[in-house]
Amino acid sequence: MEPGPRGLRIAIDERQPLRPASALLRPLVPVLCAAAWAAPASAQGGGALRVYVDRARGELVIESAPVEVAASAHAQVLPAQAAAPVGGWLHGYTVELVDARGRTLPQRLLHHAIVMVPNRRGLFDPIMLRLVAAGHETPAVHLPSLVGYRLRRGDPLRLAAMLANEGNTPFHGVRVRVRMPLKPEDAWLHPIAIVPFSMDVMPTGTGRAWDLPPGRSHRSWEGRPAVAGRILGIGGHLHRYGVALRLEDLTARTVLWDGRPVRRADGEVVRMPTHTFLRGVPVRPDHLYRLTAEYDNPTGRTIPGGGMGAAGGAVIPADPTRWPAVDPRSREFQLDLRANSTDPAAHAPMGAMPGMHAPPH
């Protein structure tokens, strides 16, 4: 047993090897924001989304329509939506790629994959809740059995993804498959409800990247959470020349997290630190929070689309039964809905999207 938030004790899944608490909770904070940063590529995959239960493995499976991925090219899997066929608790996720013959493909092809819950809003932003977000570097997420995301039968699930092929071999009929360990609704022990959260220094609808000026610079976003809760862990994402990503409680005048990336000599970010709060850090709707991304660009020139800053993690809501629904009238939600529309006509071709001239980070 490990000490958990608010004095609870979290049981480690007996199928997993015993790990220290920091390692146990680290899967809660893989970069949830990875999918929100990239601009769309050539649009494909407008077919139906498959959502089904793999009973042999005890998993909910979300699978995209197939797309063609040309050599040295990007391919966008257009957003598609389907209803959850069952309810229960989700305990993590794995993202895999398969081709038309069912063969597993290299993970490096995955630029990002994102699963949204259209009828639930994010903690800090009034946009669709990001349930899953992963890039090729994101490890499989395995949560302990006594914490999980509460899924209800009929909940809408929306999947979008982008593939990036830097090689000379094309891939045919590629499907993005998200596997999520599922505990059934009739389980005798109900897990502690957690909800993933994400936040970005750029306002919704403005694009996630900005032109990075030479020298030291920073960008910040301020906002309030929709509900009270306790953050269990946090991680983040910066581009090359990023030096810090910081979350502050401006009302309490405290720094909740100050993430300093591990960088190579050329300024490339190798790894962003994650931090686990064993008892949770409280966030309150009557407090104002600020996320700041700091950069130091030594090139002497402006780098188009060179700056990004996003954080993500998991929170235990103070009252899981009162997590707010989205407000379809909000400008932020409308912008998010437009960017993740299931209508193929709403998506511009790759050449029309800002930032696609730059190589993926």
C-alpha positions as CSV (number, residue, x, y, z in Angstrom):
1,M,0.0,0.0,0.0
2,E,1.1,3.6,-0.7
3,P,-0.1,6.8,1.0
4,G,-2.7,8.5,-1.2
5,P,-4.4,11.8,-1.5
6,R,-6.4,13.1,1.5
7,G,-5.2,10.3,3.6
8,L,-6.5,7.5,1.4
9,R,-4.3,4.5,0.7
10,I,-3.9,3.3,-2.8
11,A,-3.6,-0.4,-3.5
12,I,-1.1,-1.4,-6.1
13,D,-2.4,-3.7,-8.8
14,E,-1.0,-7.1,-7.8
15,R,-0.3,-7.8,-11.5
16,Q,2.3,-5.0,-11.6
17,P,5.8,-5.1,-9.9
18,L,6.0,-3.1,-6.7
19,R,7.4,0.4,-7.4
20,P,8.0,3.4,-5.3
21,A,5.1,5.9,-5.0
22,S,6.7,8.4,-7.3
23,A,6.9,5.8,-10.0
24,L,3.4,4.5,-9.3
25,L,1.8,7.9,-9.9
26,R,4.1,9.0,-12.7
27,P,1.8,7.5,-15.4
28,L,-0.8,10.1,-14.3
29,V,1.3,12.8,-15.8
30,P,2.5,11.8,-19.3
31,V,2.2,14.9,-21.4
32,L,-1.6,15.2,-21.9
33,C,-1.0,18.2,-24.2
34,A,0.9,16.5,-27.0
35,A,-2.1,16.2,-29.2
36,A,-3.2,19.8,-28.9
37,W,0.0,21.4,-30.3
38,A,0.2,20.1,-33.9
39,A,-1.5,21.7,-36.8
40,P,-3.4,19.3,-39.1
41,A,-1.7,17.6,-42.1
42,S,-3.3,16.1,-45.2
43,A,-6.8,15.1,-44.2
44,Q,-7.8,11.5,-44.4
45,G,-9.7,8.9,-42.4
46,G,-13.2,10.3,-42.3
47,G,-14.7,6.8,-41.8
48,A,-16.4,5.4,-38.8
49,L,-14.7,5.2,-35.4
50,R,-14.8,1.7,-33.8
51,V,-15.3,1.5,-30.0
52,Y,-15.6,-2.0,-28.6
53,V,-14.7,-4.1,-25.6
54,D,-11.9,-6.7,-25.9
55,R,-13.2,-9.0,-23.2
56,A,-10.3,-11.4,-23.3
57,R,-7.9,-8.5,-22.3
58,G,-10.4,-6.5,-20.2
59,E,-9.9,-3.4,-22.4
60,L,-12.0,-0.7,-24.1
61,V,-10.6,-0.3,-27.6
62,I,-10.9,2.8,-29.7
63,E,-9.8,2.3,-33.3
64,S,-9.6,4.8,-36.2
65,A,-10.5,4.4,-39.8
66,P,-7.5,3.5,-42.0
67,V,-5.3,6.1,-43.6
68,E,-2.5,6.0,-46.2
69,V,0.8,7.4,-45.0
70,A,3.2,8.3,-47.9
71,A,6.9,8.3,-47.6
72,S,8.4,11.5,-46.0
73,A,5.0,12.9,-45.3
74,H,2.4,13.6,-42.6
75,A,-1.1,12.1,-42.6
76,Q,-4.0,13.3,-40.5
77,V,-6.6,11.0,-39.0
78,L,-9.6,13.2,-39.1
79,P,-11.7,13.4,-35.9
80,A,-14.4,10.8,-35.6
81,Q,-16.8,10.1,-32.8
82,A,-18.7,7.1,-31.3
83,A,-20.5,6.2,-28.1
84,A,-19.0,4.1,-25.3
85,P,-20.7,0.7,-25.5
86,V,-20.2,0.1,-21.7
87,G,-19.5,1.9,-18.5
88,G,-16.9,1.4,-15.9
89,W,-13.5,2.8,-14.9
90,L,-10.5,3.3,-17.2
91,H,-7.1,2.6,-15.8
92,G,-4.7,4.0,-18.3
93,Y,-4.0,3.5,-22.0
94,T,-1.7,2.2,-24.7
95,V,-1.6,3.6,-28.2
96,E,-0.6,1.3,-31.0
97,L,-0.4,1.5,-34.8
98,V,-1.3,-1.4,-37.2
99,D,-1.4,-1.6,-41.0
100,A,-3.9,-3.1,-43.3
101,R,-2.6,-6.6,-42.6
102,G,-2.8,-6.2,-38.9
103,R,0.9,-5.9,-38.4
104,T,2.2,-3.6,-35.6
105,L,4.0,-0.6,-37.0
106,P,6.9,1.4,-35.4
107,Q,5.7,3.8,-32.7
108,R,7.9,6.6,-34.3
109,L,5.1,7.0,-36.9
110,L,2.8,8.5,-34.2
111,H,3.1,12.2,-34.1
112,H,0.1,12.5,-31.7
113,A,-3.2,10.8,-30.8
114,I,-5.9,12.4,-28.7
115,V,-9.2,11.1,-27.3
116,M,-11.7,13.7,-26.2
117,V,-14.9,13.6,-24.2
118,P,-17.1,16.1,-26.0
119,N,-19.7,16.6,-23.3
120,R,-17.3,17.2,-20.5
121,R,-15.1,20.3,-20.2
122,G,-11.5,20.6,-19.1
123,L,-10.5,21.6,-15.6
124,F,-9.0,25.0,-16.6
125,D,-10.3,25.5,-20.1
126,P,-14.0,25.3,-21.2
127,I,-13.1,23.0,-24.1
128,M,-13.6,19.3,-24.6
129,L,-12.0,17.1,-21.9
130,R,-8.8,15.5,-23.1
131,L,-9.0,11.9,-21.9
132,V,-5.9,10.6,-23.7
133,A,-3.0,12.4,-25.4
134,A,0.1,10.7,-26.6
135,G,3.1,11.1,-28.9
136,H,5.6,8.5,-30.0
137,E,7.6,9.1,-26.9
138,T,4.7,8.6,-24.5
139,P,5.0,5.3,-22.6
140,A,2.0,3.0,-21.9
141,V,0.0,4.3,-18.9
142,H,-0.9,1.8,-16.2
143,L,-2.8,3.1,-13.2
144,P,-3.3,1.3,-9.9
145,S,-6.6,-0.5,-9.7
146,L,-8.1,1.8,-7.0
147,V,-7.9,5.0,-9.1
148,G,-9.6,5.4,-12.5
149,Y,-11.6,7.6,-14.9
150,R,-15.3,7.1,-14.6
151,L,-16.8,6.2,-18.0
152,R,-20.5,5.8,-18.5
153,R,-22.3,3.8,-21.2
154,G,-23.2,6.1,-24.0
155,D,-20.5,8.7,-23.3
156,P,-19.3,10.2,-26.6
157,L,-15.6,9.6,-27.4
158,R,-13.8,11.5,-30.1
159,L,-10.5,10.4,-31.6
160,A,-8.1,12.4,-33.7
161,A,-4.5,11.7,-34.6
162,M,-1.6,12.6,-36.9
163,L,1.1,10.3,-38.3
164,A,4.6,11.5,-39.3
165,N,6.6,9.3,-41.7
166,E,10.2,10.4,-41.9
167,G,11.3,7.3,-43.8
168,N,11.2,6.3,-47.5
169,T,8.7,3.5,-47.1
170,P,5.0,4.2,-47.4
171,F,2.4,2.5,-45.1
172,H,-1.0,1.4,-46.2
173,G,-4.3,1.1,-44.3
174,V,-2.8,2.4,-41.0
175,R,-5.1,2.4,-38.0
176,V,-4.6,4.1,-34.7
177,R,-5.7,1.9,-31.9
178,V,-6.1,3.0,-28.3
179,R,-6.4,0.3,-25.7
180,M,-7.7,1.3,-22.2
181,P,-7.8,-1.2,-19.3
182,L,-11.4,-1.3,-18.1
183,K,-12.9,-2.2,-14.7
184,P,-16.6,-3.1,-15.1
185,E,-19.4,-1.1,-13.5
186,D,-20.4,-4.0,-11.3
187,A,-17.0,-4.4,-9.7
188,W,-17.3,-4.8,-5.9
189,L,-14.8,-2.1,-5.2
190,H,-15.3,1.3,-6.9
191,P,-12.0,3.1,-7.7
192,I,-11.2,6.7,-6.6
193,A,-12.4,8.9,-9.5
194,I,-9.6,10.9,-11.2
195,V,-9.9,13.3,-14.1
196,P,-7.0,14.2,-16.5
197,F,-6.3,17.9,-17.0
198,S,-4.3,20.0,-19.5
199,M,-3.4,23.6,-19.9
200,D,-1.6,25.7,-22.4
201,V,0.1,29.2,-22.4
202,M,-1.7,30.0,-25.7
203,P,-5.4,30.8,-25.7
204,T,-7.7,28.3,-27.3
205,G,-8.2,28.9,-31.0
206,T,-5.0,30.9,-31.5
207,G,-2.7,28.0,-32.4
208,R,-0.4,26.3,-29.9
209,A,2.9,27.7,-31.2
210,W,4.3,31.2,-31.5
211,D,7.2,32.8,-33.2
212,L,10.1,32.6,-30.8
213,P,12.1,35.9,-30.6
214,P,15.9,35.9,-30.0
215,G,17.2,36.1,-26.4
216,R,15.2,35.5,-23.2
217,S,11.4,35.6,-23.5
218,H,8.3,34.2,-21.8
219,R,4.6,33.6,-22.4
220,S,1.9,33.2,-19.8
221,W,-1.7,32.2,-19.4
222,E,-3.9,32.8,-16.4
223,G,-7.2,31.2,-15.4
224,R,-9.3,29.5,-12.7
225,P,-10.3,25.8,-12.4
226,A,-14.0,25.0,-12.9
227,V,-14.1,22.9,-9.8
228,A,-12.1,22.3,-6.6
229,G,-9.8,19.3,-6.5
230,R,-6.3,18.1,-5.7
231,I,-3.6,17.7,-8.3
232,L,-1.9,14.4,-8.0
233,G,0.9,15.0,-10.5
234,I,2.0,17.3,-13.3
235,G,4.3,17.3,-16.3
236,G,4.8,19.4,-19.3
237,H,6.1,20.2,-22.8
238,L,8.6,22.7,-24.2
239,H,10.3,23.1,-27.5
240,R,14.0,23.6,-28.2
241,Y,15.6,26.4,-26.1
242,G,12.9,26.1,-23.4
243,V,14.3,26.7,-20.0
244,A,11.3,26.5,-17.6
245,L,7.6,25.8,-17.3
246,R,6.1,27.1,-14.1
247,L,2.6,26.8,-12.5
248,E,1.8,29.4,-9.8
249,D,-1.1,30.0,-7.5
250,L,-1.3,33.8,-7.9
251,T,-3.9,34.2,-5.1
252,A,-1.8,32.3,-2.6
253,R,1.5,33.7,-4.0
254,T,3.0,30.2,-4.2
255,V,4.8,28.2,-7.0
256,L,3.1,24.8,-7.4
257,W,5.6,23.4,-9.9
258,D,8.7,24.7,-11.5
259,G,9.7,22.3,-14.3
260,R,13.3,22.7,-15.6
261,P,13.9,20.5,-18.7
262,V,16.9,18.3,-19.3
263,R,18.5,19.6,-22.5
264,R,21.2,18.7,-24.9
265,A,24.1,21.0,-25.7
266,D,22.2,22.3,-28.8
267,G,19.2,23.4,-26.6
268,E,17.0,20.5,-27.7
269,V,14.7,19.4,-24.8
270,V,15.4,15.7,-24.0
271,R,13.0,15.3,-21.1
272,M,10.6,17.3,-19.1
273,P,10.5,16.5,-15.4
274,T,7.2,15.3,-13.8
275,H,6.3,15.8,-10.2
276,T,4.0,13.7,-8.0
277,F,2.1,15.1,-5.0
278,L,1.4,12.2,-2.8
279,R,-1.3,13.9,-0.8
280,G,-2.4,16.2,-3.7
281,V,-2.1,19.9,-4.1
282,P,-5.4,21.7,-3.8
283,V,-6.7,23.9,-6.5
284,R,-9.7,26.2,-6.0
285,P,-12.1,28.1,-8.3
286,D,-11.7,31.2,-6.2
287,H,-7.9,31.2,-6.8
288,L,-6.2,32.5,-10.0
289,Y,-3.4,30.4,-11.5
290,R,-0.7,31.2,-14.0
291,L,1.2,28.9,-16.4
292,T,4.4,30.4,-17.8
293,A,6.8,29.1,-20.4
294,E,10.3,30.6,-20.5
295,Y,12.8,30.4,-23.4
296,D,16.3,31.5,-24.2
297,N,16.9,31.6,-27.9
298,P,20.6,32.0,-28.6
299,T,20.4,32.0,-32.5
300,G,20.0,35.8,-32.9
301,R,16.9,35.3,-35.1
302,T,13.2,34.7,-34.7
303,I,12.2,31.0,-35.0
304,P,8.8,30.7,-36.7
305,G,6.5,28.5,-34.6
306,G,9.4,27.8,-32.2
307,G,7.7,28.4,-28.9
308,M,5.2,26.1,-27.1
309,G,4.3,25.6,-23.5
310,A,1.8,23.1,-22.1
311,A,1.3,21.2,-18.9
312,G,-0.9,18.2,-17.9
313,G,-1.6,15.8,-15.2
314,A,-4.5,14.3,-13.2
315,V,-6.7,15.7,-10.5
316,I,-9.0,14.2,-7.8
317,P,-12.2,16.3,-7.9
318,A,-13.6,17.4,-4.6
319,D,-17.0,16.1,-5.8
320,P,-16.7,13.7,-8.8
321,T,-20.5,13.8,-9.3
322,R,-20.4,17.5,-10.1
323,W,-17.8,17.7,-12.9
324,P,-19.2,20.4,-15.2
325,A,-20.5,19.8,-18.7
326,V,-19.3,21.9,-21.6
327,D,-21.0,25.2,-22.4
328,P,-21.7,25.0,-26.1
329,R,-22.2,28.8,-26.2
330,S,-18.6,29.6,-25.1
331,R,-16.3,31.0,-27.7
332,E,-13.4,28.7,-26.5
333,F,-15.6,25.6,-26.9
334,Q,-16.8,26.6,-30.4
335,L,-13.1,27.2,-31.5
336,D,-12.1,23.8,-30.1
337,L,-15.1,22.1,-31.7
338,R,-14.3,23.7,-35.0
339,A,-10.6,22.5,-34.8
340,N,-11.8,19.0,-33.9
341,S,-14.8,18.8,-36.2
342,T,-15.9,15.4,-37.4
343,D,-16.9,17.0,-40.7
344,P,-14.1,16.5,-43.3
345,A,-15.0,19.7,-45.0
346,A,-14.0,21.7,-41.9
347,H,-10.4,20.7,-42.2
348,A,-7.9,22.6,-44.3
349,P,-5.2,20.9,-46.3
350,M,-1.8,20.7,-44.8
351,G,-0.3,23.6,-46.8
352,A,-2.9,26.0,-45.5
353,M,-2.2,25.4,-41.8
354,P,0.3,27.6,-39.9
355,G,3.4,26.0,-38.6
356,M,3.4,23.0,-41.0
357,H,6.4,24.3,-42.8
358,A,8.5,23.5,-39.7
359,P,9.6,19.9,-39.0
360,P,7.9,18.1,-36.1
361,H,9.6,18.4,-32.7
